[in-house]
Amino acid sequence: MIVARLSSRLSRHSKSPDQINLMTLHSSKGLEFQAVIMVGLENGVFPSGFDRTDEQLEEAARLFYVGVTRAKTQIHLTYDSDESPLITSIREAA
């Protein structure tokens, strides 16, 4: 019952231009936003230090791509001191 009320409330307000949506990369698939802010893009955090196989690293890169391509006009990629190699790959490609 509580979940149904919350879901109903969220769907009614999902079109507000002043709204901030906090979501996982998985749940952002198929959606677009004027601006996207991706946080925690440090080396060893994204991709995780536990992602070691090629398959795991490819999945992290795919999710990163999903996040970056959700932005219509602005993308902000944040990290602390050691940027993710996924950000580095964008920098080197530019």
PDB file with one MODEL, atoms N, CA, C and O in Angstrom:
MODEL        1
ATOM      1  N   MET A   1       0.817  -1.191   0.000  1.00  0.00           N
ATOM      2  CA  MET A   1       0.000   0.000   0.000  1.00  0.00           C
ATOM      3  C   MET A   1       0.868   1.266   0.000  1.00  0.00           C
ATOM      4  O   MET A   1       0.621   2.189  -0.776  1.00  0.00           O
ATOM      5  N   ILE A   2       1.870   1.304   0.860  1.00  0.00           N
ATOM      6  CA  ILE A   2       2.751   2.475   0.917  1.00  0.00           C
ATOM      7  C   ILE A   2       3.507   2.623  -0.397  1.00  0.00           C
ATOM      8  O   ILE A   2       3.647   3.732  -0.912  1.00  0.00           O
ATOM      9  N   VAL A   3       3.990   1.517  -0.938  1.00  0.00           N
ATOM     10  CA  VAL A   3       4.718   1.560  -2.212  1.00  0.00           C
ATOM     11  C   VAL A   3       3.824   2.078  -3.322  1.00  0.00           C
ATOM     12  O   VAL A   3       4.265   2.879  -4.147  1.00  0.00           O
ATOM     13  N   ALA A   4       2.582   1.637  -3.357  1.00  0.00           N
ATOM     14  CA  ALA A   4       1.644   2.096  -4.387  1.00  0.00           C
ATOM     15  C   ALA A   4       1.410   3.597  -4.268  1.00  0.00           C
ATOM     16  O   ALA A   4       1.380   4.292  -5.284  1.00  0.00           O
ATOM     17  N   ARG A   5       1.245   4.111  -3.056  1.00  0.00           N
ATOM     18  CA  ARG A   5       1.054   5.556  -2.868  1.00  0.00           C
ATOM     19  C   ARG A   5       2.281   6.329  -3.307  1.00  0.00           C
ATOM     20  O   ARG A   5       2.166   7.342  -3.997  1.00  0.00           O
ATOM     21  N   LEU A   6       3.461   5.856  -2.911  1.00  0.00           N
ATOM     22  CA  LEU A   6       4.696   6.529  -3.280  1.00  0.00           C
ATOM     23  C   LEU A   6       4.880   6.510  -4.785  1.00  0.00           C
ATOM     24  O   LEU A   6       5.246   7.528  -5.373  1.00  0.00           O
ATOM     25  N   SER A   7       4.634   5.374  -5.418  1.00  0.00           N
ATOM     26  CA  SER A   7       4.766   5.258  -6.861  1.00  0.00           C
ATOM     27  C   SER A   7       3.809   6.212  -7.568  1.00  0.00           C
ATOM     28  O   SER A   7       4.183   6.861  -8.544  1.00  0.00           O
ATOM     29  N   SER A   8       2.590   6.297  -7.083  1.00  0.00           N
ATOM     30  CA  SER A   8       1.599   7.200  -7.657  1.00  0.00           C
ATOM     31  C   SER A   8       2.038   8.653  -7.498  1.00  0.00           C
ATOM     32  O   SER A   8       1.917   9.449  -8.430  1.00  0.00           O
ATOM     33  N   ARG A   9       2.538   8.988  -6.337  1.00  0.00           N
ATOM     34  CA  ARG A   9       2.998  10.356  -6.071  1.00  0.00           C
ATOM     35  C   ARG A   9       4.169  10.710  -6.973  1.00  0.00           C
ATOM     36  O   ARG A   9       4.214  11.810  -7.524  1.00  0.00           O
ATOM     37  N   LEU A  10       5.120   9.793  -7.130  1.00  0.00           N
ATOM     38  CA  LEU A  10       6.283  10.057  -7.978  1.00  0.00           C
ATOM     39  C   LEU A  10       5.883  10.221  -9.437  1.00  0.00           C
ATOM     40  O   LEU A  10       6.411  11.097 -10.122  1.00  0.00           O
ATOM     41  N   SER A  11       4.969   9.403  -9.921  1.00  0.00           N
ATOM     42  CA  SER A  11       4.577   9.499 -11.327  1.00  0.00           C
ATOM     43  C   SER A  11       3.834  10.795 -11.610  1.00  0.00           C
ATOM     44  O   SER A  11       3.936  11.329 -12.715  1.00  0.00           O
ATOM     45  N   ARG A  12       3.089  11.314 -10.640  1.00  0.00           N
ATOM     46  CA  ARG A  12       2.379  12.585 -10.839  1.00  0.00           C
ATOM     47  C   ARG A  12       3.355  13.743 -10.933  1.00  0.00           C
ATOM     48  O   ARG A  12       3.088  14.716 -11.639  1.00  0.00           O
ATOM     49  N   HIS A  13       4.482  13.659 -10.237  1.00  0.00           N
ATOM     50  CA  HIS A  13       5.421  14.775 -10.180  1.00  0.00           C
ATOM     51  C   HIS A  13       6.626  14.595 -11.079  1.00  0.00           C
ATOM     52  O   HIS A  13       7.539  15.421 -11.040  1.00  0.00           O
ATOM     53  N   SER A  14       6.665  13.575 -11.867  1.00  0.00           N
ATOM     54  CA  SER A  14       7.863  13.276 -12.653  1.00  0.00           C
ATOM     55  C   SER A  14       8.104  14.261 -13.800  1.00  0.00           C
ATOM     56  O   SER A  14       9.168  14.219 -14.417  1.00  0.00           O
ATOM     57  N   LYS A  15       7.169  15.127 -14.096  1.00  0.00           N
ATOM     58  CA  LYS A  15       7.319  16.073 -15.202  1.00  0.00           C
ATOM     59  C   LYS A  15       7.755  17.467 -14.756  1.00  0.00           C
ATOM     60  O   LYS A  15       7.888  18.357 -15.596  1.00  0.00           O
ATOM     61  N   SER A  16       7.978  17.680 -13.469  1.00  0.00           N
ATOM     62  CA  SER A  16       8.333  18.994 -12.961  1.00  0.00           C
ATOM     63  C   SER A  16       9.720  19.410 -13.445  1.00  0.00           C
ATOM     64  O   SER A  16      10.669  18.636 -13.321  1.00  0.00           O
ATOM     65  N   PRO A  17       9.855  20.627 -13.997  1.00  0.00           N
ATOM     66  CA  PRO A  17      11.169  21.079 -14.466  1.00  0.00           C
ATOM     67  C   PRO A  17      12.141  21.362 -13.318  1.00  0.00           C
ATOM     68  O   PRO A  17      13.351  21.423 -13.537  1.00  0.00           O
ATOM     69  N   ASP A  18      11.634  21.531 -12.121  1.00  0.00           N
ATOM     70  CA  ASP A  18      12.485  21.834 -10.972  1.00  0.00           C
ATOM     71  C   ASP A  18      12.824  20.600 -10.154  1.00  0.00           C
ATOM     72  O   ASP A  18      13.393  20.716  -9.068  1.00  0.00           O
ATOM     73  N   GLN A  19      12.493  19.451 -10.644  1.00  0.00           N
ATOM     74  CA  GLN A  19      12.672  18.206  -9.908  1.00  0.00           C
ATOM     75  C   GLN A  19      14.068  17.638 -10.122  1.00  0.00           C
ATOM     76  O   GLN A  19      14.635  17.730 -11.211  1.00  0.00           O
ATOM     77  N   ILE A  20      14.606  17.054  -9.070  1.00  0.00           N
ATOM     78  CA  ILE A  20      15.855  16.299  -9.160  1.00  0.00           C
ATOM     79  C   ILE A  20      15.505  14.835  -9.010  1.00  0.00           C
ATOM     80  O   ILE A  20      14.822  14.448  -8.062  1.00  0.00           O
ATOM     81  N   ASN A  21      15.967  14.023  -9.938  1.00  0.00           N
ATOM     82  CA  ASN A  21      15.732  12.579  -9.893  1.00  0.00           C
ATOM     83  C   ASN A  21      17.028  11.891  -9.505  1.00  0.00           C
ATOM     84  O   ASN A  21      18.049  12.057 -10.173  1.00  0.00           O
ATOM     85  N   LEU A  22      16.990  11.134  -8.447  1.00  0.00           N
ATOM     86  CA  LEU A  22      18.135  10.348  -8.021  1.00  0.00           C
ATOM     87  C   LEU A  22      17.840   8.908  -8.391  1.00  0.00           C
ATOM     88  O   LEU A  22      16.849   8.337  -7.936  1.00  0.00           O
ATOM     89  N   MET A  23      18.705   8.310  -9.226  1.00  0.00           N
ATOM     90  CA  MET A  23      18.433   6.952  -9.692  1.00  0.00           C
ATOM     91  C   MET A  23      19.732   6.235 -10.009  1.00  0.00           C
ATOM     92  O   MET A  23      20.798   6.841 -10.116  1.00  0.00           O
ATOM     93  N   THR A  24      19.609   4.939 -10.153  1.00  0.00           N
ATOM     94  CA  THR A  24      20.761   4.142 -10.556  1.00  0.00           C
ATOM     95  C   THR A  24      20.934   4.247 -12.064  1.00  0.00           C
ATOM     96  O   THR A  24      20.017   4.650 -12.780  1.00  0.00           O
ATOM     97  N   LEU A  25      22.101   3.887 -12.530  1.00  0.00           N
ATOM     98  CA  LEU A  25      22.327   3.876 -13.977  1.00  0.00           C
ATOM     99  C   LEU A  25      21.410   2.875 -14.659  1.00  0.00           C
ATOM    100  O   LEU A  25      20.919   3.128 -15.760  1.00  0.00           O
ATOM    101  N   HIS A  26      21.177   1.743 -14.012  1.00  0.00           N
ATOM    102  CA  HIS A  26      20.284   0.743 -14.596  1.00  0.00           C
ATOM    103  C   HIS A  26      18.889   1.300 -14.820  1.00  0.00           C
ATOM    104  O   HIS A  26      18.278   1.048 -15.858  1.00  0.00           O
ATOM    105  N   SER A  27      18.382   2.053 -13.854  1.00  0.00           N
ATOM    106  CA  SER A  27      17.007   2.553 -13.973  1.00  0.00           C
ATOM    107  C   SER A  27      16.892   3.764 -14.891  1.00  0.00           C
ATOM    108  O   SER A  27      15.781   4.180 -15.220  1.00  0.00           O
ATOM    109  N   SER A  28      18.012   4.332 -15.308  1.00  0.00           N
ATOM    110  CA  SER A  28      17.960   5.509 -16.181  1.00  0.00           C
ATOM    111  C   SER A  28      17.863   5.149 -17.660  1.00  0.00           C
ATOM    112  O   SER A  28      17.684   6.030 -18.500  1.00  0.00           O
ATOM    113  N   LYS A  29      17.978   3.877 -17.980  1.00  0.00           N
ATOM    114  CA  LYS A  29      17.929   3.449 -19.387  1.00  0.00           C
ATOM    115  C   LYS A  29      16.632   3.912 -20.045  1.00  0.00           C
ATOM    116  O   LYS A  29      15.546   3.747 -19.490  1.00  0.00           O
ATOM    117  N   GLY A  30      16.761   4.488 -21.222  1.00  0.00           N
ATOM    118  CA  GLY A  30      15.593   4.922 -21.987  1.00  0.00           C
ATOM    119  C   GLY A  30      15.069   6.292 -21.603  1.00  0.00           C
ATOM    120  O   GLY A  30      14.126   6.780 -22.227  1.00  0.00           O
ATOM    121  N   LEU A  31      15.649   6.928 -20.596  1.00  0.00           N
ATOM    122  CA  LEU A  31      15.196   8.247 -20.158  1.00  0.00           C
ATOM    123  C   LEU A  31      16.194   9.312 -20.601  1.00  0.00           C
ATOM    124  O   LEU A  31      17.359   9.008 -20.855  1.00  0.00           O
ATOM    125  N   GLU A  32      15.736  10.559 -20.694  1.00  0.00           N
ATOM    126  CA  GLU A  32      16.609  11.686 -21.003  1.00  0.00           C
ATOM    127  C   GLU A  32      16.313  12.817 -20.040  1.00  0.00           C
ATOM    128  O   GLU A  32      15.184  12.975 -19.575  1.00  0.00           O
ATOM    129  N   PHE A  33      17.342  13.605 -19.743  1.00  0.00           N
ATOM    130  CA  PHE A  33      17.224  14.730 -18.830  1.00  0.00           C
ATOM    131  C   PHE A  33      18.012  15.900 -19.396  1.00  0.00           C
ATOM    132  O   PHE A  33      18.984  15.702 -20.126  1.00  0.00           O
ATOM    133  N   GLN A  34      17.598  17.113 -19.066  1.00  0.00           N
ATOM    134  CA  GLN A  34      18.341  18.284 -19.522  1.00  0.00           C
ATOM    135  C   GLN A  34      19.776  18.242 -19.009  1.00  0.00           C
ATOM    136  O   GLN A  34      20.716  18.513 -19.756  1.00  0.00           O
ATOM    137  N   ALA A  35      19.939  17.905 -17.745  1.00  0.00           N
ATOM    138  CA  ALA A  35      21.271  17.840 -17.144  1.00  0.00           C
ATOM    139  C   ALA A  35      21.410  16.541 -16.365  1.00  0.00           C
ATOM    140  O   ALA A  35      20.457  16.064 -15.750  1.00  0.00           O
ATOM    141  N   VAL A  36      22.601  15.984 -16.401  1.00  0.00           N
ATOM    142  CA  VAL A  36      22.917  14.771 -15.657  1.00  0.00           C
ATOM    143  C   VAL A  36      24.170  15.034 -14.844  1.00  0.00           C
ATOM    144  O   VAL A  36      25.147  15.582 -15.355  1.00  0.00           O
ATOM    145  N   ILE A  37      24.141  14.644 -13.585  1.00  0.00           N
ATOM    146  CA  ILE A  37      25.315  14.725 -12.720  1.00  0.00           C
ATOM    147  C   ILE A  37      25.634  13.313 -12.266  1.00  0.00           C
ATOM    148  O   ILE A  37      24.838  12.670 -11.582  1.00  0.00           O
ATOM    149  N   MET A  38      26.798  12.844 -12.650  1.00  0.00           N
ATOM    150  CA  MET A  38      27.247  11.507 -12.239  1.00  0.00           C
ATOM    151  C   MET A  38      28.321  11.698 -11.168  1.00  0.00           C
ATOM    152  O   MET A  38      29.323  12.376 -11.395  1.00  0.00           O
ATOM    153  N   VAL A  39      28.101  11.098 -10.014  1.00  0.00           N
ATOM    154  CA  VAL A  39      29.034  11.255  -8.888  1.00  0.00           C
ATOM    155  C   VAL A  39      29.767   9.946  -8.610  1.00  0.00           C
ATOM    156  O   VAL A  39      29.335   8.871  -9.026  1.00  0.00           O
ATOM    157  N   GLY A  40      30.875  10.062  -7.905  1.00  0.00           N
ATOM    158  CA  GLY A  40      31.616   8.874  -7.489  1.00  0.00           C
ATOM    159  C   GLY A  40      32.418   8.230  -8.599  1.00  0.00           C
ATOM    160  O   GLY A  40      32.626   7.016  -8.589  1.00  0.00           O
ATOM    161  N   LEU A  41      32.869   9.018  -9.553  1.00  0.00           N
ATOM    162  CA  LEU A  41      33.591   8.458 -10.688  1.00  0.00           C
ATOM    163  C   LEU A  41      35.099   8.428 -10.424  1.00  0.00           C
ATOM    164  O   LEU A  41      35.899   8.868 -11.249  1.00  0.00           O
ATOM    165  N   GLU A  42      35.465   7.896  -9.252  1.00  0.00           N
ATOM    166  CA  GLU A  42      36.871   7.748  -8.905  1.00  0.00           C
ATOM    167  C   GLU A  42      37.411   6.411  -9.388  1.00  0.00           C
ATOM    168  O   GLU A  42      36.665   5.443  -9.538  1.00  0.00           O
ATOM    169  N   ASN A  43      38.701   6.370  -9.628  1.00  0.00           N
ATOM    170  CA  ASN A  43      39.381   5.126  -9.965  1.00  0.00           C
ATOM    171  C   ASN A  43      39.225   4.158  -8.801  1.00  0.00           C
ATOM    172  O   ASN A  43      39.531   4.510  -7.661  1.00  0.00           O
ATOM    173  N   GLY A  44      38.762   2.966  -9.065  1.00  0.00           N
ATOM    174  CA  GLY A  44      38.549   1.966  -8.026  1.00  0.00           C
ATOM    175  C   GLY A  44      37.142   1.974  -7.461  1.00  0.00           C
ATOM    176  O   GLY A  44      36.749   1.048  -6.752  1.00  0.00           O
ATOM    177  N   VAL A  45      36.377   3.019  -7.771  1.00  0.00           N
ATOM    178  CA  VAL A  45      34.976   3.096  -7.341  1.00  0.00           C
ATOM    179  C   VAL A  45      34.071   2.810  -8.528  1.00  0.00           C
ATOM    180  O   VAL A  45      33.125   2.029  -8.428  1.00  0.00           O
ATOM    181  N   PHE A  46      34.371   3.454  -9.660  1.00  0.00           N
ATOM    182  CA  PHE A  46      33.613   3.205 -10.883  1.00  0.00           C
ATOM    183  C   PHE A  46      34.551   3.190 -12.056  1.00  0.00           C
ATOM    184  O   PHE A  46      34.978   4.270 -12.463  1.00  0.00           O
ATOM    185  N   PRO A  47      34.909   2.083 -12.632  1.00  0.00           N
ATOM    186  CA  PRO A  47      34.450   0.759 -12.230  1.00  0.00           C
ATOM    187  C   PRO A  47      35.025   0.359 -10.878  1.00  0.00           C
ATOM    188  O   PRO A  47      36.062   0.858 -10.439  1.00  0.00           O
ATOM    189  N   SER A  48      34.328  -0.539 -10.251  1.00  0.00           N
ATOM    190  CA  SER A  48      34.716  -1.012  -8.925  1.00  0.00           C
ATOM    191  C   SER A  48      36.080  -1.683  -8.970  1.00  0.00           C
ATOM    192  O   SER A  48      36.469  -2.265  -9.982  1.00  0.00           O
ATOM    193  N   GLY A  49      36.788  -1.594  -7.872  1.00  0.00           N
ATOM    194  CA  GLY A  49      38.054  -2.303  -7.754  1.00  0.00           C
ATOM    195  C   GLY A  49      37.875  -3.806  -7.834  1.00  0.00           C
ATOM    196  O   GLY A  49      38.836  -4.536  -8.074  1.00  0.00           O
ATOM    197  N   PHE A  50      36.648  -4.276  -7.633  1.00  0.00           N
ATOM    198  CA  PHE A  50      36.345  -5.704  -7.724  1.00  0.00           C
ATOM    199  C   PHE A  50      36.068  -6.149  -9.167  1.00  0.00           C
ATOM    200  O   PHE A  50      36.045  -7.345  -9.457  1.00  0.00           O
ATOM    201  N   ASP A  51      35.859  -5.179 -10.069  1.00  0.00           N
ATOM    202  CA  ASP A  51      35.635  -5.503 -11.481  1.00  0.00           C
ATOM    203  C   ASP A  51      36.988  -5.783 -12.127  1.00  0.00           C
ATOM    204  O   ASP A  51      37.763  -4.865 -12.397  1.00  0.00           O
ATOM    205  N   ARG A  52      37.257  -7.051 -12.368  1.00  0.00           N
ATOM    206  CA  ARG A  52      38.574  -7.418 -12.888  1.00  0.00           C
ATOM    207  C   ARG A  52      38.511  -8.103 -14.247  1.00  0.00           C
ATOM    208  O   ARG A  52      39.435  -7.980 -15.050  1.00  0.00           O
ATOM    209  N   THR A  53      37.437  -8.815 -14.502  1.00  0.00           N
ATOM    210  CA  THR A  53      37.367  -9.532 -15.779  1.00  0.00           C
ATOM    211  C   THR A  53      36.985  -8.564 -16.894  1.00  0.00           C
ATOM    212  O   THR A  53      36.412  -7.502 -16.648  1.00  0.00           O
ATOM    213  N   ASP A  54      37.311  -8.948 -18.109  1.00  0.00           N
ATOM    214  CA  ASP A  54      36.931  -8.120 -19.261  1.00  0.00           C
ATOM    215  C   ASP A  54      35.424  -7.894 -19.300  1.00  0.00           C
ATOM    216  O   ASP A  54      34.962  -6.797 -19.613  1.00  0.00           O
ATOM    217  N   GLU A  55      34.665  -8.932 -18.983  1.00  0.00           N
ATOM    218  CA  GLU A  55      33.202  -8.830 -18.995  1.00  0.00           C
ATOM    219  C   GLU A  55      32.715  -7.801 -17.963  1.00  0.00           C
ATOM    220  O   GLU A  55      31.828  -6.999 -18.256  1.00  0.00           O
ATOM    221  N   GLN A  56      33.288  -7.826 -16.774  1.00  0.00           N
ATOM    222  CA  GLN A  56      32.895  -6.868 -15.727  1.00  0.00           C
ATOM    223  C   GLN A  56      33.266  -5.446 -16.122  1.00  0.00           C
ATOM    224  O   GLN A  56      32.482  -4.520 -15.915  1.00  0.00           O
ATOM    225  N   LEU A  57      34.448  -5.268 -16.687  1.00  0.00           N
ATOM    226  CA  LEU A  57      34.881  -3.933 -17.100  1.00  0.00           C
ATOM    227  C   LEU A  57      34.047  -3.423 -18.275  1.00  0.00           C
ATOM    228  O   LEU A  57      33.752  -2.230 -18.346  1.00  0.00           O
ATOM    229  N   GLU A  58      33.669  -4.299 -19.184  1.00  0.00           N
ATOM    230  CA  GLU A  58      32.801  -3.905 -20.296  1.00  0.00           C
ATOM    231  C   GLU A  58      31.417  -3.493 -19.803  1.00  0.00           C
ATOM    232  O   GLU A  58      30.825  -2.549 -20.327  1.00  0.00           O
ATOM    233  N   GLU A  59      30.901  -4.195 -18.798  1.00  0.00           N
ATOM    234  CA  GLU A  59      29.597  -3.837 -18.219  1.00  0.00           C
ATOM    235  C   GLU A  59      29.671  -2.467 -17.544  1.00  0.00           C
ATOM    236  O   GLU A  59      28.747  -1.665 -17.671  1.00  0.00           O
ATOM    237  N   ALA A  60      30.755  -2.197 -16.834  1.00  0.00           N
ATOM    238  CA  ALA A  60      30.924  -0.880 -16.206  1.00  0.00           C
ATOM    239  C   ALA A  60      31.003   0.206 -17.273  1.00  0.00           C
ATOM    240  O   ALA A  60      30.396   1.266 -17.120  1.00  0.00           O
ATOM    241  N   ALA A  61      31.741  -0.044 -18.346  1.00  0.00           N
ATOM    242  CA  ALA A  61      31.843   0.933 -19.439  1.00  0.00           C
ATOM    243  C   ALA A  61      30.484   1.151 -20.094  1.00  0.00           C
ATOM    244  O   ALA A  61      30.138   2.279 -20.447  1.00  0.00           O
ATOM    245  N   ARG A  62      29.712   0.079 -20.258  1.00  0.00           N
ATOM    246  CA  ARG A  62      28.382   0.192 -20.857  1.00  0.00           C
ATOM    247  C   ARG A  62      27.465   1.041 -19.976  1.00  0.00           C
ATOM    248  O   ARG A  62      26.729   1.889 -20.480  1.00  0.00           O
ATOM    249  N   LEU A  63      27.508   0.813 -18.660  1.00  0.00           N
ATOM    250  CA  LEU A  63      26.687   1.601 -17.739  1.00  0.00           C
ATOM    251  C   LEU A  63      27.125   3.061 -17.726  1.00  0.00           C
ATOM    252  O   LEU A  63      26.288   3.960 -17.653  1.00  0.00           O
ATOM    253  N   PHE A  64      28.410   3.297 -17.797  1.00  0.00           N
ATOM    254  CA  PHE A  64      28.927   4.665 -17.877  1.00  0.00           C
ATOM    255  C   PHE A  64      28.369   5.348 -19.120  1.00  0.00           C
ATOM    256  O   PHE A  64      27.921   6.492 -19.049  1.00  0.00           O
ATOM    257  N   TYR A  65      28.391   4.662 -20.248  1.00  0.00           N
ATOM    258  CA  TYR A  65      27.853   5.187 -21.496  1.00  0.00           C
ATOM    259  C   TYR A  65      26.359   5.492 -21.351  1.00  0.00           C
ATOM    260  O   TYR A  65      25.889   6.530 -21.817  1.00  0.00           O
ATOM    261  N   VAL A  66      25.625   4.601 -20.716  1.00  0.00           N
ATOM    262  CA  VAL A  66      24.192   4.836 -20.470  1.00  0.00           C
ATOM    263  C   VAL A  66      24.010   6.140 -19.709  1.00  0.00           C
ATOM    264  O   VAL A  66      23.183   6.969 -20.088  1.00  0.00           O
ATOM    265  N   GLY A  67      24.777   6.330 -18.635  1.00  0.00           N
ATOM    266  CA  GLY A  67      24.655   7.549 -17.832  1.00  0.00           C
ATOM    267  C   GLY A  67      24.990   8.803 -18.619  1.00  0.00           C
ATOM    268  O   GLY A  67      24.251   9.785 -18.562  1.00  0.00           O
ATOM    269  N   VAL A  68      26.080   8.782 -19.341  1.00  0.00           N
ATOM    270  CA  VAL A  68      26.520   9.953 -20.098  1.00  0.00           C
ATOM    271  C   VAL A  68      25.514  10.320 -21.187  1.00  0.00           C
ATOM    272  O   VAL A  68      25.275  11.501 -21.437  1.00  0.00           O
ATOM    273  N   THR A  69      24.940   9.343 -21.816  1.00  0.00           N
ATOM    274  CA  THR A  69      24.022   9.618 -22.928  1.00  0.00           C
ATOM    275  C   THR A  69      22.603   9.960 -22.474  1.00  0.00           C
ATOM    276  O   THR A  69      21.728  10.140 -23.322  1.00  0.00           O
ATOM    277  N   ARG A  70      22.347  10.054 -21.183  1.00  0.00           N
ATOM    278  CA  ARG A  70      21.025  10.481 -20.692  1.00  0.00           C
ATOM    279  C   ARG A  70      20.890  11.996 -20.756  1.00  0.00           C
ATOM    280  O   ARG A  70      19.774  12.512 -20.690  1.00  0.00           O
ATOM    281  N   ALA A  71      21.995  12.717 -20.882  1.00  0.00           N
ATOM    282  CA  ALA A  71      21.983  14.181 -20.836  1.00  0.00           C
ATOM    283  C   ALA A  71      21.637  14.781 -22.191  1.00  0.00           C
ATOM    284  O   ALA A  71      22.228  14.424 -23.210  1.00  0.00           O
ATOM    285  N   LYS A  72      20.666  15.705 -22.190  1.00  0.00           N
ATOM    286  CA  LYS A  72      20.325  16.420 -23.422  1.00  0.00           C
ATOM    287  C   LYS A  72      21.282  17.590 -23.646  1.00  0.00           C
ATOM    288  O   LYS A  72      21.750  17.799 -24.765  1.00  0.00           O
ATOM    289  N   THR A  73      21.577  18.355 -22.588  1.00  0.00           N
ATOM    290  CA  THR A  73      22.382  19.564 -22.772  1.00  0.00           C
ATOM    291  C   THR A  73      23.614  19.645 -21.871  1.00  0.00           C
ATOM    292  O   THR A  73      24.619  20.235 -22.270  1.00  0.00           O
ATOM    293  N   GLN A  74      23.563  19.071 -20.671  1.00  0.00           N
ATOM    294  CA  GLN A  74      24.681  19.199 -19.742  1.00  0.00           C
ATOM    295  C   GLN A  74      25.004  17.859 -19.099  1.00  0.00           C
ATOM    296  O   GLN A  74      24.110  17.095 -18.734  1.00  0.00           O
ATOM    297  N   ILE A  75      26.305  17.587 -18.966  1.00  0.00           N
ATOM    298  CA  ILE A  75      26.751  16.413 -18.223  1.00  0.00           C
ATOM    299  C   ILE A  75      27.858  16.878 -17.272  1.00  0.00           C
ATOM    300  O   ILE A  75      28.779  17.588 -17.676  1.00  0.00           O
ATOM    301  N   HIS A  76      27.758  16.477 -16.032  1.00  0.00           N
ATOM    302  CA  HIS A  76      28.757  16.809 -15.015  1.00  0.00           C
ATOM    303  C   HIS A  76      29.268  15.489 -14.439  1.00  0.00           C
ATOM    304  O   HIS A  76      28.499  14.717 -13.867  1.00  0.00           O
ATOM    305  N   LEU A  77      30.551  15.240 -14.589  1.00  0.00           N
ATOM    306  CA  LEU A  77      31.174  14.012 -14.105  1.00  0.00           C
ATOM    307  C   LEU A  77      32.051  14.391 -12.912  1.00  0.00           C
ATOM    308  O   LEU A  77      32.994  15.170 -13.058  1.00  0.00           O
ATOM    309  N   THR A  78      31.747  13.847 -11.740  1.00  0.00           N
ATOM    310  CA  THR A  78      32.477  14.262 -10.542  1.00  0.00           C
ATOM    311  C   THR A  78      33.304  13.126  -9.965  1.00  0.00           C
ATOM    312  O   THR A  78      32.908  11.961  -9.974  1.00  0.00           O
ATOM    313  N   TYR A  79      34.466  13.513  -9.465  1.00  0.00           N
ATOM    314  CA  TYR A  79      35.366  12.581  -8.801  1.00  0.00           C
ATOM    315  C   TYR A  79      36.206  13.374  -7.810  1.00  0.00           C
ATOM    316  O   TYR A  79      36.232  14.604  -7.859  1.00  0.00           O
ATOM    317  N   ASP A  80      36.884  12.682  -6.920  1.00  0.00           N
ATOM    318  CA  ASP A  80      37.683  13.352  -5.900  1.00  0.00           C
ATOM    319  C   ASP A  80      39.071  13.673  -6.440  1.00  0.00           C
ATOM    320  O   ASP A  80      39.278  14.750  -6.999  1.00  0.00           O
ATOM    321  N   SER A  81      40.007  12.776  -6.285  1.00  0.00           N
ATOM    322  CA  SER A  81      41.371  13.097  -6.704  1.00  0.00           C
ATOM    323  C   SER A  81      41.900  12.223  -7.832  1.00  0.00           C
ATOM    324  O   SER A  81      42.802  12.639  -8.559  1.00  0.00           O
ATOM    325  N   ASP A  82      41.371  11.050  -7.989  1.00  0.00           N
ATOM    326  CA  ASP A  82      41.874  10.110  -8.987  1.00  0.00           C
ATOM    327  C   ASP A  82      40.717   9.698  -9.881  1.00  0.00           C
ATOM    328  O   ASP A  82      39.936   8.813  -9.534  1.00  0.00           O
ATOM    329  N   GLU A  83      40.613  10.353 -11.050  1.00  0.00           N
ATOM    330  CA  GLU A  83      39.459  10.112 -11.913  1.00  0.00           C
ATOM    331  C   GLU A  83      39.408   8.686 -12.442  1.00  0.00           C
ATOM    332  O   GLU A  83      40.429   8.017 -12.601  1.00  0.00           O
ATOM    333  N   SER A  84      38.201   8.252 -12.704  1.00  0.00           N
ATOM    334  CA  SER A  84      37.960   6.934 -13.284  1.00  0.00           C
ATOM    335  C   SER A  84      38.644   6.831 -14.648  1.00  0.00           C
ATOM    336  O   SER A  84      38.711   7.814 -15.385  1.00  0.00           O
ATOM    337  N   PRO A  85      39.148   5.652 -14.982  1.00  0.00           N
ATOM    338  CA  PRO A  85      39.703   5.484 -16.326  1.00  0.00           C
ATOM    339  C   PRO A  85      38.652   5.703 -17.419  1.00  0.00           C
ATOM    340  O   PRO A  85      39.006   5.952 -18.572  1.00  0.00           O
ATOM    341  N   LEU A  86      37.387   5.615 -17.073  1.00  0.00           N
ATOM    342  CA  LEU A  86      36.330   5.882 -18.057  1.00  0.00           C
ATOM    343  C   LEU A  86      36.299   7.360 -18.422  1.00  0.00           C
ATOM    344  O   LEU A  86      36.052   7.702 -19.578  1.00  0.00           O
ATOM    345  N   ILE A  87      36.544   8.238 -17.460  1.00  0.00           N
ATOM    346  CA  ILE A  87      36.645   9.677 -17.754  1.00  0.00           C
ATOM    347  C   ILE A  87      37.912   9.927 -18.552  1.00  0.00           C
ATOM    348  O   ILE A  87      37.896  10.681 -19.524  1.00  0.00           O
ATOM    349  N   THR A  88      38.995   9.307 -18.152  1.00  0.00           N
ATOM    350  CA  THR A  88      40.264   9.462 -18.868  1.00  0.00           C
ATOM    351  C   THR A  88      40.112   9.091 -20.335  1.00  0.00           C
ATOM    352  O   THR A  88      40.669   9.760 -21.206  1.00  0.00           O
ATOM    353  N   SER A  89      39.355   8.021 -20.617  1.00  0.00           N
ATOM    354  CA  SER A  89      39.171   7.605 -22.011  1.00  0.00           C
ATOM    355  C   SER A  89      38.428   8.666 -22.815  1.00  0.00           C
ATOM    356  O   SER A  89      38.706   8.840 -24.001  1.00  0.00           O
ATOM    357  N   ILE A  90      37.486   9.382 -22.193  1.00  0.00           N
ATOM    358  CA  ILE A  90      36.785  10.464 -22.880  1.00  0.00           C
ATOM    359  C   ILE A  90      37.762  11.615 -23.145  1.00  0.00           C
ATOM    360  O   ILE A  90      37.789  12.179 -24.238  1.00  0.00           O
ATOM    361  N   ARG A  91      38.550  11.949 -22.144  1.00  0.00           N
ATOM    362  CA  ARG A  91      39.531  13.041 -22.269  1.00  0.00           C
ATOM    363  C   ARG A  91      40.528  12.761 -23.395  1.00  0.00           C
ATOM    364  O   ARG A  91      40.863  13.658 -24.169  1.00  0.00           O
ATOM    365  N   GLU A  92      40.993  11.535 -23.483  1.00  0.00           N
ATOM    366  CA  GLU A  92      41.975  11.163 -24.500  1.00  0.00           C
ATOM    367  C   GLU A  92      41.361  11.119 -25.894  1.00  0.00           C
ATOM    368  O   GLU A  92      42.058  11.353 -26.881  1.00  0.00           O
ATOM    369  N   ALA A  93      40.068  10.824 -25.988  1.00  0.00           N
ATOM    370  CA  ALA A  93      39.393  10.754 -27.284  1.00  0.00           C
ATOM    371  C   ALA A  93      39.090  12.148 -27.855  1.00  0.00           C
ATOM    372  O   ALA A  93      38.924  12.313 -29.064  1.00  0.00           O
ATOM    373  N   ALA A  94      39.022  13.133 -26.976  1.00  0.00           N
ATOM    374  CA  ALA A  94      38.637  14.498 -27.408  1.00  0.00           C
ATOM    375  C   ALA A  94      39.771  15.229 -28.098  1.00  0.00           C
ATOM    376  O   ALA A  94      39.604  16.375 -28.515  1.00  0.00           O
TER     377      ALA A  94
ENDMDL
END
